[in-house]
Each structure stands twice: as C-alpha cells, then as structure tokens.
Amino acid sequence: MSGYSAAEKLKIALLAVALGGLFGGLLLAYGIGRPELTSTVWALGVGPVLAALLIEILHSLRRGEVGLDIVAALSMSAALLFGETLAAAVVAVMYSGGTFLESFAEGRARREMRDLLARVPRTATRHINGALEDVPLDAVAPGDRLLIRQGDVVPVDGTVGSSVAFLDTSALTGESLPVRVQEGGEAMSGSTNAGEAFDLLATRPASDSTYAGIVRLVEQAQASKAPMSRLADRWSLAFLLVTVAIAFSAWWVTGDPIRAVAVLVVATPCPLILAVPVALVAGLSRAAHHGVLIKGAGPLEAMARARTLILDKTGTLTDGRPKIVSASTYGGMATEDVLRLAAALEQATKHPVAQAIVQEARERGLALPVPTEVAETPGEGLVGRVDNRSVVVGGHRFVSQHLGRTAMGHPALGAGSVLVAVGIDGGFAGHFVLADLLRDDSLGMLSGLRRQGIERILLATGDRRDVAKRITEGLGLDGIRADLSPNEKVLLVLTERKHGPVMMVGDGVNDAPALAAADIGVAMGARGAAASAEAADVVLLVDSVDRLRAGVEIARGARRIALQSVVVGIGLSVIGMIAAALGYLSPVQGALIQEAIDVAVILNALRALRIEPAPAELDHQSLRSSKDGMGRFG
C-alpha cells in the first residue's frame, strides 16, 4: 500500500472493517449458528465508520460546509438505535465503499494529468568546453546548448540545433505521430525525442518554459472547484431537509420508526455529491489528452456555457507568420535558385519576413550557404554575397536603388500582403509576395462551434479593416471589429456579455486584458505570449485553433453527463424514499438499492473519459482560394 496516500489508506481500512463486521455477523448467524452475537459484531463494524464520519462532519461544519454526509450519519445512528444493526452494517459498507469508489474514479479521471506531472525531467545534459555534463534543470540558461538523447524529454523550450529532430508530442497534444522539426525550428519542453540524438539551443530557463507553466496550471486545476460543484453543495442542504422531512413524516403518520430508518438509508449517500466532481475532473483529463489545458473545473463549466466567441486575428485565425503565396522570376532564373540565394542572405537577419523566406527554403530541402559581406539597412533590406554572387533582398524601392535601375513592374498586392524584391548580380531576379494566411482549420472550427451552441462569432483585431475583411471573407462571422486597442478589446468583451457568456481567444500580450475580462479566456499557448497564457482560463497546447472546438465539445459533454447523473440519481433516490416511507422497502433493501444507484451514477460520470471530439473539418474550397497564389510557386 506504499502507493496510497494516508487518506486513501484510511478509506481502505474503514471499508475493510465494515466488510469484516458485515460478513462476520452473517457467518455467525448462518454458518456457526450463534445468532445472538450478530448484532454485536455488526455494531462493531459500524462503529469506526460512524466515528470517522462524525469527525469529518465536524470538520466540514467548522469550514461552514453542510453536506449529505449528515444523512449517512443519521441513517447509521438511527438503525443502531432502533435495533436494525444489519441495515446499519450494510450502510457502513455502502458508505465506506462509496467514498473509496469515488476516490478511485477521481484517480482514474486524473490519469492524464498525473502523466503530465510525472514527465517533468530533473536534469539536463549540457555541452561545455567540448564536453558533456549533467546539470540540475534550474541551472539551464538561455543560450545553453543541450544534448537531447533518444527517448529523453525536452527539458526547456528551445530551438533545434541539429539538422533535424523528430519529436513525440503525444503526452502534451494527443498527436500520435512524431513531428519533424528542422534546424532552427521550435521544440516545446515536455515533448520526447523520438529519433536520433540532437542538440537543443535553450531559449528560456526551465521555470519560464512551456512545460513548467503546464505543470503549474495542472496543479491549479486539480485544486479547483466548479460552480456546479458549489451549486451541488447548496442543493445538498435542501435535499437533506427534504430527506429528514419525509423520514419524520413517515414515522409520525405510521408510528413506525423503522420506516424513518428506511427513508434515511435510501438517501445515503447522494449521487449529487458524487457525480459532479467525477464527471468534471474526467472532462479536464480528457481535454488535456487532446491538447487543451483547462485551468480547473470552474473554467470547464464556463466553457460549456459560452454563447459568444470573440477571436483575435493574427496568430489565432491566421498562422501569425507570413508565408510566400506567389513568386515571379526574371532573366530565365529558376524560382528555386532565386529562393535559395535570397534565403541564404536572409539568414543574416531575424526580421519575420526574412525568416519566412528562410523557412520556405528549408522546407523545400534547399541547402543554404553562409552569406558574406552582409550589410543590413533596418526595415529596408540586406546586401551581401552568396556563392560569390552579389545579392540584394528587400523592399521594391530599396532593391531598385541598390541596382541603380528603373523599378520593374510587380504583382498586384492584396490588403495585408508584403512584396519582397530580389536582385542578383546587378539585375532584377524576382519578386516574392508574402501574406499571413488563414489557418487551414479555421472554417471547420467555426462551423463546429456553431453546432456546439456558439451563437455569435466576432473578430476583434488591431489590424486595418480592409485586411481583416480580406482574411475573413467567407467565414460567416457575425461582426468584424478592426483598429482596436487592447482597451477597446476589453470594452467589446464587456459589451457582448449582454448576449450571454463570452469566450475570447488570442495569442499576444495585447490580448491578455481581454482574455482576463472574458467569462472564459483561451490562449494559443504553443507559440503565444506568456502573458496571454497566464491571463487565460484555457491554454491550447497545440498550434491548431481547431483544438478550441474539441475543448468546447468535451466541456459540454462533461457538463451534460454531470447533470444527467444528478437528475437521474436524485430522481431515483426520491422514488426510493417515497417507497420506503410507504413501507415497500425495508432498511436493508433500501441500502442495497441506494448503493446500486450510486455505483450507476459514478460509472455514468466516468463516461466523460470516453468523450471523443468529432474529427476536424476543412473547407477545401476556402483552402484553394487562400492558396491560389502558390500555383506558380508550389
């Protein structure tokens, strides 16, 4: 029993005592032939359970909490008082077994969260002075070069320092296939090296890395309590009063105290306090399995009730990183030759547009030589040499000035697009058009959310209105709010609350105030800012906005299962109490029926562990239209 906590050991011991008393009495009555001792043995089995229950009730009352454990104490006490020791023994077994079953169910529901916590690495292997050393995780600093062996968990956020890495992110995101990450690509802490050993360049200390934040959020989630659970606590007081009223009414009308005992026994314990926490924790666990980290049962319930969705644009509906959508070349040069030379020079700067060109070249498997004689004009472009060829890359005017030639015509630009010109050996070689494209899964995500009950979907962006309209054309949004400051986003969230609970999704620092103001804030945590992840109630661990749809579906399913369990369980308990009051159930029969109800309720609540979101949908016509420009380039 070394793997059990002290509380779990106590529950097991009480269950063993109750079972020993019950079956010991039955053995004396029907096996040994000493029926005169049965009542004593049954009472001895009840005593420790009743004592532990009374202590727990006193602790709860000191905290100002009134629960249905009082009904269990009343039923056992009344059964002992009126000589129904067998019924008392059955109730003791049912109560101690029910608490143990509840702990087991919650433990099963928290399995994915425990798996997350268990994966936290303790040390890292660091390159230093041509050698390797194992250092404590806290000693890793940004810029350190770490060795990630096959099977190792990535200890901190960083970028791949080798040519390629294969990362298994299934424990974090639910993705079953390893992800191929090229040199310079981001590696999220908590993922596992599924390929050959590679080097990782740390970009954050362990305490600020993605995985450390996930662990903190999981710990907060485990300690949280949902509004539905607090509501169940308030209902439990009303149910307690109804139970006592029915029991005493049956006694007063019939003059038979055994009927009152039977009523109390049927009401012990109540599914109301068992079903809700099990179902909601199961929902949290299931969402974590699908890469949606919900910071507690309260946010899960709020997510299930959301009616209005407000979306940021950059990094949420769009990828947040520019991509090449079309290319034009001149002078007979092949497109990939122009791209290779331009990308080689762009390695010398960290500008987002330059990095997009470099990323495109790497994805196409182009070898990029090291540029020389590089001169950068910030915000304008670069000049340098690649493979002994003179290369200039930048804005159209910048390249024209460096070439000393009249600007050539260039492709028409849509709203939000960026033009990059390339000059090679004194002549124009080509143009690249880049844009921040709509995510592939955006339309399917929005359609799925509408089916889940989201009634209004709005875009809130600080970008220009013409850019926002072009990007979101065909998505069927209920409104576009452009040119917004962070404070105006907060005002929009507060205004939309008149339509129902509001869910806000964003990924940047400027989204953090709006995420905090919303009923449920969702951060794109895979690449988003730490500030938005801290302010949000839900963090999407995968760089896929469709996980939002999966999270809402799981949240609604878990809440629905919790309510089903409560309604059915309470309904059956009330029917049983009425039957007991009318004399159709004895105390022992009532205890057995109630335990059957409790077991059914807990098993039903565990169905939340099997919630499987519908597969992602893609609107292929929308994808074709958003990528038409790639025809000549792709």
Buried (B, 14 or more C-beta within 10 A) or exposed (E): EEEEEEEBEBBBBBBEBBBBBBBBBBEBBEEEEEEEEBBBBBBBBBBBBBEBBBEBBEEBEEEEEBBBBBBBBBBBBBBBEBEBBBBBBBBBBBBBBBBBBBBBBBEBBBBBBEEBEEBBBEBBBBBEEEEEEEBEBEBBEEEBEBBBEEEBBBBBBBBBBBEBBBBBBBBBBBBEEBBEBBBBBBBBBBBBBBBEBBBBBBBBBBEBBBBBBBBEBBEEBBEBBBEBBEBBBEBBBEBBEBBBEBBBBBBEEBEEBBBBBBBBBBBBBBBBBBBBBBBBBBBBBBBBBBBBBBBBBBBBBBBBBBBBBBBBBBBBBBBBBBBBBBBBBBEEBEBBBBBBBBBBBBBBBEBEBBBBBBBBBBEEEBEBBEBEEBEBEEEBBBBBBBEEEBBBBBBBEBBBBBBEEEEBEBBEEBBBBBBBBBBBEEEBBBBBBBBBBBBBBBBBBBBBBBEBEBEBBBBBBBBEEEBBBBBBEEBEBEEBBBEBEBEBBBBBBEEBBEEBBBBBBBBBBBBBBBBBBBBBBBBBBBBBBBBBBBBBBBBBBBBBBBBBBBBBBBBBBBBBBBBBBBEBBBEBBBEBBBBBBEEEBBBBBBBBBBBEBBBBBBEBBBBBBEBEBEEBBBBEEBBEEBBEBBEEBE
